Amino acid sequence: MLRAFAGVPVRVVAGVGALGVVLVGAAPMAFASVSRTADPITAQALAGTSGQPDTPAPGFTLTSQDGRQVSLAGLRGKVVLLTFLDPVCTTDCPLIAQEMRSADTMLGAKASNTELVAVVANPTYISTAYTRAFTSQENLSQVPNWLFLTGSLTQLADVWHHYGIEVEDLPAGAMAAHNDLAFVISADGKVQQEISDDPGPGTPATTSSFASLMADSVLQSMSKS
């Protein structure tokens, strides 16, 4: 589901739009408004856009998978595709990471003006050892604009709160329950669009549609600059 913001606080809009939830030992819930089998053109037509004013993206400073301090303010000048991933997830999160990688490929030369940013969405597995392992597992180490950020639980909880991300440990499993959302943040630091990035079963049609939605959202942001 693609939505454009119109002056509404990010945490409010994100909370209302939080649709995808990862469940341990079960298939991901699938409540995305755009059909999983819809082709990119159909998905974009259903999504719609808005030219109304954007909202400032809540700032944060966290640690990358290679131990660097990264702030959202420090990424100004580039469009940021921001999402929240559980580094030990075995269902949605690896698929979402690959969707982001595919979107980056679709951007071609313009990918150099884009940052793919994931923030840890698990209250237990928050060390850089897990973000490095996930990055390696998903073959993202060679993607120069990929950042998987983490921090203390207090820091992460603050970011979750401001972006409307609900994260909860579930019993009898390492994974956490969390809503699947991505945000397109403009080069001047404003949230322009929200995407429900629950990719469903990961079919070729799904991969094409969601990666295209993300890539097109980034291009829309660049065109407004």
Secondary structure, DSSP 8 states (H G I E B T S, - for coil): -EEE--S--HHHHHHHT---B--TTS------SS-TT--HHHHHHHH----S--EE----EEE-TTS-EEESGGGTTSEEEEEEE-TT-SSHHHHHHHHHHHHHHHHGGGGGGEEEEEEE--SS--SHHHHHHHHHHTT-TT-TTEEEEB--HHHHHHHHHHTT--EEE-TTSS-EEEB-EEEEE-TTSEEEEEEE---TT--HHHHHHHHHHHHHHHHHHHHH-
